[in-house]
């Protein structure tokens, strides 16, 4: 914040100016002013006179009134008035320009180059939203311009500044009254969409921002010369404070960059992996290590099950459920759709897991409820909360009735017998699956199918 402008004046009880600083003369634009009533509006004079007359020798008081400057504009001042113990002495008045203080504060809220929120202002804005009780749902996103260094190197820094200004303007336009945007450094921006808590609306806004940036800087050959990438998540579903939300969004932005830029990525747990319980986001290296360990386990498991035949299908399934934090697995026939084998994980009082055979009635569903789900890939992941009920009404009802949150459905097409293998997580499960987990489950299911040991 800028330094508060201060001036000094000496007056008598009739508001006559007896002495004043040169800076005060410069502010009012004239040295011939003899009384404060010439520069203080009448509506403020009565209060000022009352404050002066109420002063006792040796006392001071605070008063606020407006003063007209050399351009005729009125600004608010806070005046500390002090009366000397000697009544013959002048009343000293220290004037502080609170209007300039307010203007400086407002200027600090906005980035000078782009006119959007400054870094400190947008961070404070987001943090204040996160502190609300009860918690408020909103989307938090980071955005930056792709390959911005090449823009500066090719077109020069002046052109680079113009691009930053234009990108900020585009983002602000499409956010409208749904949220705010701030510049947090260089070509980096933060978006806080406080009035958006539904993903379809969010995607539309983010796509509009990206498309307009892309179109504006398309060259004559149709090549994209400037694009933007974004990454973010929903608060407070996946992060509980500002630091963890920023880290999570930064990971999603990094992922958008690595996947080819000019895209936005919304954090989705079963796709992008887990958030640690302390609110910190796993690094890419940590994810790779965990995923590699799982994949190694699958290979070892299949070696024992397929080649050496030293473990049973039941043992292999138990290992899979524990490793991927799944609750149940079902083998379904192609025609009857009634499970004749199921393995259900049960947590006992001591916190350990045991497994029991279970049966699942799928007679309410028909093959046509399943087949459209497998177009080009043998594995289908169905999330109860994202399921298109109008497309799969019976399947949706089946999930709700049985308390399933996520189903991973494998279609057995490699053998004449056919059918399905379904891995399930219940609605109260903490299961989170990444893309590599789906690949592992596909491989495991294929090996089980080819083994000829399906029930």
Secondary structure, DSSP 8 states (H G I E B T S, - for coil): -----EEEEEE-TT-BEEEE-HHHHHHHT-S---BGGGTS-HHHHHHHHHHHHT--TT-EEEEEEEEE-TTS-EEEEEEEEEE-SSTTS-EEEEEEEHHHHHHHHHHHTB-TTTSSB-HHHHHHHHHHHHT-SS---EEEEEEEETTHHHHHHHH-HHHHHHHHHHHHHHHHHHHGGG-EEEEEETTEEEEEETT--SHHHHHHHHHHHHHHHHHHTB-TTS-B---EEEEEEEETTS-SSHHHHHHHHHHHHHHHHHTTSS-EEE--HHHH--B-TTS-B--HHHHHHHHHHHHHHHHHHHIIIIIS--S-HHHHHHHHHHHTT--EEEEE-TTT-B-SEEEEEEE-TTS-EEEEE---B-TT--HHHHHTT-SS-SEEEEETTT--TTTSHHHHHHHHHHTEEEEEEEE--SSTT--EEEEEEETT------HHHHHHHHHHHHHHHHHT---
